[in-house]
Amino acid sequence: MFDPEKPRVSLKTEEKAPKVGRAPILWEHMTEAERLAHFQDLREFLPAIALKDIDIEQELMLQYQTLKAAQREALDDLDTTTSAKASISNSVSSTLAKVASLQIEIYSSERFKNIELALIRVLNKMPAEQAREFLEEYKKVISK
């Protein structure tokens, strides 16, 4: 049972929490702050559950490096079948293509941001009516 006087053991600490078997956690006896603290501690140990939580560039590069290492091992291993070697090589090629695609997307995105910044600077120098007309047309074009 939850004892509010007892200090909470953080999942981050080196200390081991006492084993309680499969006894249920009595969340309803905890304060909201305690439940939130447990939630934050637990989140650090769970995989990402939202796209915003994933660094796609880093994950893709880790996958590529892992596959390259596996490919080196497979190519050096005489017991690895030719089809397994071909499979890992295809995986490496596919991941490399994704890395290249990501680089192009990042370049295009950065370039587009710079173009928009330049456009904003020019619009700020234009008469208000012309800038408004341009922005109305621009909204139509980008919403397609």
MOZI-V507566 format. One record per residue. N is the residue number from 1. SS is DSSP state (helix for helix, strand for strand, loop for the rest). Layout:
n=N ss=SS
n=N ss=SS
This chain:
n=1 ss=loop
n=2 ss=loop
n=3 ss=loop
n=4 ss=loop
n=5 ss=loop
n=6 ss=loop
n=7 ss=loop
n=8 ss=loop
n=9 ss=loop
n=10 ss=loop
n=11 ss=loop
n=12 ss=loop
n=13 ss=loop
n=14 ss=loop
n=15 ss=loop
n=16 ss=loop
n=17 ss=loop
n=18 ss=loop
n=19 ss=loop
n=20 ss=loop
n=21 ss=loop
n=22 ss=loop
n=23 ss=loop
n=24 ss=loop
n=25 ss=loop
n=26 ss=loop
n=27 ss=helix
n=28 ss=helix
n=29 ss=helix
n=30 ss=loop
n=31 ss=loop
n=32 ss=helix
n=33 ss=helix
n=34 ss=helix
n=35 ss=helix
n=36 ss=helix
n=37 ss=helix
n=38 ss=helix
n=39 ss=helix
n=40 ss=helix
n=41 ss=helix
n=42 ss=helix
n=43 ss=helix
n=44 ss=loop
n=45 ss=loop
n=46 ss=loop
n=47 ss=loop
n=48 ss=loop
n=49 ss=loop
n=50 ss=loop
n=51 ss=helix
n=52 ss=helix
n=53 ss=helix
n=54 ss=loop
n=55 ss=loop
n=56 ss=helix
n=57 ss=helix
n=58 ss=helix
n=59 ss=helix
n=60 ss=helix
n=61 ss=helix
n=62 ss=helix
n=63 ss=helix
n=64 ss=helix
n=65 ss=helix
n=66 ss=helix
n=67 ss=helix
n=68 ss=helix
n=69 ss=helix
n=70 ss=helix
n=71 ss=helix
n=72 ss=helix
n=73 ss=helix
n=74 ss=helix
n=75 ss=helix
n=76 ss=helix
n=77 ss=loop
n=78 ss=loop
n=79 ss=loop
n=80 ss=loop
n=81 ss=loop
n=82 ss=helix
n=83 ss=helix
n=84 ss=helix
n=85 ss=helix
n=86 ss=helix
n=87 ss=helix
n=88 ss=helix
n=89 ss=helix
n=90 ss=helix
n=91 ss=helix
n=92 ss=helix
n=93 ss=helix
n=94 ss=helix
n=95 ss=helix
n=96 ss=helix
n=97 ss=helix
n=98 ss=helix
n=99 ss=helix
n=100 ss=helix
n=101 ss=helix
n=102 ss=helix
n=103 ss=helix
n=104 ss=helix
n=105 ss=helix
n=106 ss=helix
n=107 ss=helix
n=108 ss=helix
n=109 ss=helix
n=110 ss=helix
n=111 ss=helix
n=112 ss=helix
n=113 ss=helix
n=114 ss=helix
n=115 ss=helix
n=116 ss=helix
n=117 ss=helix
n=118 ss=helix
n=119 ss=helix
n=120 ss=helix
n=121 ss=helix
n=122 ss=helix
n=123 ss=helix
n=124 ss=helix
n=125 ss=helix
n=126 ss=loop
n=127 ss=loop
n=128 ss=helix
n=129 ss=helix
n=130 ss=helix
n=131 ss=helix
n=132 ss=helix
n=133 ss=helix
n=134 ss=helix
n=135 ss=helix
n=136 ss=helix
n=137 ss=helix
n=138 ss=helix
n=139 ss=helix
n=140 ss=helix
n=141 ss=helix
n=142 ss=helix
n=143 ss=loop
n=144 ss=loop
